[in-house]
Amino acid sequence: MNNSSAPVRIMNLDVQVFRVPITTPVVTSFGIMKDRPAVFLRVESSDGDFGWGEVFCNWPAAGAEHRGRLLVEDVAEFFLGQTFASPEDAFRFLGPKMAIRALQCGEPGPFGQVISGIDIAMHDLFARRAGQPLHDWLGGRSPKSVPAYASGINIAEWEQSIQNARKVGFHNFKLKVGFDLKRDTETLRAIHAGLEPHEKICVDANQAWAPEEAVEFSRKLADIPLLWIEEPIRADSDLSTWRALAKAMHHPVAAGENIVGINNFITALDEGGLAVVQPDVAKWGGVTEALIIAANALQRNKFFCPHFLGAGIGLSASAHFLAAAGGPGFLEVDLNWNPLRDLYTPLCEQISEGKWRIASTPGLGIEELPAWIEEYRTFAASRFL
């Protein structure tokens, strides 16, 4: 990593929360998203350098505004006025500072998520100040694109969704399952039968099954080469259960969006039987920890595919750090309609031949939020010295 830049003193923190109503809900086995929220933040240094970040806020339904207030009313007082030599310094500083408050209210997740958003913004700031795209600043090989797949596909609406994904330029598709085992497996057979030779599918159960149900699902589709089965069981199941499950499954097992902590990721890789690891930069760990997880996964010959189901800033950060990490992994791109994902560029202009185009502008490539999203803003606040 380029450490030639001088330390920065943080002077301003701006937070904006948005909600876009949708006509077609995003359906998972555990719940339904009836709108598309986003928490965006902008940090600025005493020299006027700035960076953008995004915070996970899909769940609970009121999570976006809550996390926006956490940033402004809890985190800002520790963050503003501090001087940091790197984004990692800020990440390591804020975690312990927030630990007691997170413990006091029983909310380590939301606090971890807002710190992740700050970490993304700090990486954007440092890369932007160096005049480099984030993946270059992180020491990547300057790829022009990374492999991607279309995510969030409702299995009940697969025909139209996969047709739309093909038109955009995707070759790989992930379908939401975990609703009805018999219907899901029959539908997946129909989907697989209609794939082109260069196309592949994977599935996400969103923790829907008991271990025996997950094994039965995989057994019924043993002759179909699914890329992976994601979160087939509860994420907090003990390692012995995950390990036994992975041995019994006929397909690779994927997880990571609900794992917290470097040690827990490494243990899951070494002892939990995971073949595909999926940290989420906006949910826990930011770019700082995701890069460490990626390195450990690739060293163990695991497939590294960052999880993401949010708006445009976090998606850009996910693409940049995947490019920097290297390896054969895919970028997750939510296919569902979400204008907060397409802040400036339509999805069809980002995807070509199954790959996501990496921006070559400094940082994440975002200067300011477009004016048109103001009508969807539900909260905004600034803190400064």
N, C-alpha and C positions, 0 to 999 in steps of 0.2 A: 504494500500500500504506500502511496505517496504521502510522506510525513513532512514534506518541506515547508508547508504552510505554517505561519505563526499561529499561536493559540487564538481563539475567539472568545470574546465576552458577550454573553447573550443579554440583549436589552429589551426586546419586544417578543410577545407571544400573542398571535391572533388566532382565534378559533371560530370556525363557521360550521354549522350543522344544517344538513339539507334532508328533505324527504320528498321523493317523487312518487305520486300515486300511480298505480299500474292497473290495467284492466285484466291481465292474466297473472294470477298469483304464482309465486315460486313455491312449488310443493316439495316437501321432503317427508320422510317417514315419521318424523317427530313433530312437524309443525309446518305452518304456511306463512310465507312472507307476503303481506298485502301491500307493501310499498317498498321502495328502494331508498334506504338511508345512507348517509355518508357523514363522517366527521373529518374535516380538513383542518390542518393547522399550518401556520407559517411562523417560523422563527427568524429573528433578525439580530445581527451582531452590532457592536458599537461602530464598526466600519461600514455598515450598511449592506453587508452580505446577507443573503437570506436563503432559506430552504423550505420546501413544502413536504408535509407528511400526511399520512392517513391512518386512522384508528379503526380497528374492527368494531362493528356496531350492529351486526345483523340480529343478534339476540341479546336480551329479550326485546320485545316490541318497543319498549321505551328506552332502549339502550343508548341510542345516539345522543340524545340530549343529556343523559346522565354522564356519559363520557366527556362530552363537551364541557360540562360544569366541573367535572373532576380536573380537567386540564387547567381551567382558569382559577378555580377556587381552592384546589389542594396542591397541585404540582407546581404552579407558577411561582409561588413564594420561595421554593427551594431552587428552582431552575434559573430564574432571572438574576442577573448580576454575577453569575458564576462564569469562570473562565475555563475553557476546555481545549486541550491540545488535539483532540480527535473525537469523532462520534462515539468511539468506544469509551472514552473517558466519561462522557455524559451518561451513557448507559450504565456504567458501573457505579457512577455517583448516585443516580436517581433511585436505583433499586433498593439499596439499604435505607435511603431517606424515606421511602414510601412504605417500608415493610411494616412498621408498627400501625400506621393508619389502615393499611390493607387488612392486617390482623384484627384490629379493633372492630371493623365493620364486616369482617368476613368476606371481603371482596378482592382477593388477590388477582382474579382474572381481569376485572376492569382496570385496576392500577397497572397491571402488566401490559395491557393493551394500549393505554395512553402513553406509557414509556416507550413502547414499540413505535408509536406514531412519531414521537419526538426523535427517536433514533433514525427513522427514515428521513425526517427533515434535516437532521444534522448531517447525514450522509449527502443529501442533496446540496446543502450549503457548502460543505468542504469541496465536493467535486466541482460545483459551479464556480467557486472561488479559484480553483486551479484551472478553470477553462476546459475541463474534460467531461465527457459523458461519464456517468457513474460507473459503468462497467469497466471503462478504461482506467479510471482513478483507482478502482479496486484491484487493478492488475490483471484484468481479463485479456483475452486475445483479440479484442475488437471485432467480434462477429457482427455481421449486418443483420442477423436474424437468429431466432431460437425456435426449435420445434414447439408446436402448440397443439392443444386439443380443445374441442368444444365441450363445455361442461354445463351442468344444471339442466339437462334434458329430462323432461317429464316423460316417463316411459309410456304413459297413456296417450301422449301426443307425439310419439316418436317419428311417425312418417313425415309430417310437416316440418318438425324440428330438424331432422337429419337432412331433409331436402334444403332447408334454409342454410344449414351449416355448410353444406357442399357449395352452395352458391357463394357464400362468403369466402370459401377457400380452405376449409378444414378437411383433413383426411382421417382424423381420429375423433371419437365421440364417447362421452361418459354419460350414462343414463342413471337416473335415480330409481332405485329399487327398494324393497323392504315393505311393500304394501300387501301383496298376496303372492306367496311363493310359487304356486302353480301357474298363475297368470303371468308373473314376471318371467319365469323360465320359458314358457311357451312363446311369449313375445320376443324374448331375446333370440330364440331360435329363428323366428321369422326375420328379425333384424339382420342377424348374421348371414342368413341365406341371400339377402339382398345387397350385401356389401360388395364393393369393387375390390379387386385383388390387393390394392395398395391401402385399403381402409381397415381400421381396427376399432374395437370397442372395449370399454371397461365399465364397471358399475360401482355405484356408491350406495351402500345400505344405510348410511347415517346411524349406525349403532342399533339397527332394528331387531336383530335376531339373537336368540340364545345360541350357544356354540353348536348344538346339534342341528339347528335349523340352517346355520351357515354352511355346515358340512354337507347337508342334504342339498342345498342350493347348488353348491359347487359340484357335487356328484352328478346332479341332473344335467349339468352343462359341461361335463368332463371332456367331451369331444370338441368343444368350442374354445378356441384360444383367446380367452379374455386377457387383456393386458394386465388387469388386476381386479381384485374385489376389495373395495375400500371400506374401512370401518364396519366389518360385518357384525361385530359384537360391541358391547359397551367399551368405551375407551379406557375406563378405569378398572377393567378386569385384570386380575393378577397375571403376572408374567407366565406362570405355569399354564394358565388357560390359553393365553395367546400362543405360547409355544406348541401346545398340543393341537390347537386349532390349525396353525400353519402346517404342521406335519400331516394333518388329515385332509387338508384342502387340495383340490386338483388345480388350483390357480394361485398366482402370487397374491400375498396379502399386503394391503397398503394401510397406512395410518400416519398420523402426525399432527393434524390440525388441532387436536385436543391433548397433545403431550406438552408438558411444561418443564423446562429445565434441561440443560445440556446433559447432565448425568442420566436423566430419565430417557432421553433420546438414545444415548449410547447404549444403555442397558437394553432398550427395546430392540436396537439393531443387533446386539450380541446375543441376547437371551430370549427375545420375544418372537423371533421368527419372521420379522418384517422383511419383505423383499423390496418394498417401495416406501420411501420415507417422504413426508409431506409437511414440513413446517410452514407456518403462515406468518409472513413478515409483519403484518398489521395486527396480529392477534397475540403473539408472544415472541419476544426476542429481537424483533426488528431485523435489520440487515446484519447487525453485529453477530448475533447468535446463529442466524440462519447460515451464514458462511461457515461457521465452525461445524454445524450439523452436516452441511453439504460435504465438507472435506472428510469427515468421519464416515459418511455414507459411501462416498466414492472409494475411499481406501478399503472398504469392506465389500466392494463390488456390488453395492446396492444401487437401485434405480432411484434417483433423486428428482422429485417433481414437486415444486413448491405449490402449496394450496393457496387459492385466493378466490373469493367470491364477494368482491366489493366494487369500489369505484376506481376512477382512472389513475389517481396518484399511486395507490397501493399496487395496482396492476403494473404500472410502469416500473416501480421499484422491484417487483417480483421478476420482471423480464430482465432488468439490468443485473440483478444479483445472480440469476440463473446463468446469464451470459458470462459473468465473472467466474462463477463456480466451475463451469465447464461440465463435461459428462454428457450422457445421451438423454437426459431428462426432458420432459415436456413442460411448457407453461400452461397453467390452467386458465382458460378464458371463458367466463360465463356467457352462454349464448342468449340468455333471456334479455329482453329489452330493458336497457338501463342507460338513460342519457348521461348519468353521472359517471358511467364508465367511459363513454365517448365524449370527453370534455371538449375536444377539438377535432379529433379525427374519427370518421365513421369506421366501424369495425371492418368493413369490407376493404378499406384502404390500409389497414394494419396487417391483414392476413394475406399471404400469397403462397400457394403450393404447400399449405400446411404449416407455414412458419410465420412467426410474429416479427415484424420489422422493428429493429432497435433504433431509437432516436440517436442521432449523432450530435445533438446540441448539448451544451454543458449541463451537468447534473442530471435531473430527470427530464429536462426539456420543457418544464412548465414555468412560465413567467408569472402569470396571474390567472385567477379564475374568470371564466367567461361571464359576461353580464347577464346572459339569459337564465342562468341558474338562480339568480337572486329571488325570483318568485317562489322558489321551493325552500328558501331558508327558514328554519324554525328557531335557530338560536345563533347569536353572534356576540362575541365579547373579546376584549383586548386587555392585556396586562403589559405594563412597561415600567421601566425605571425612570 
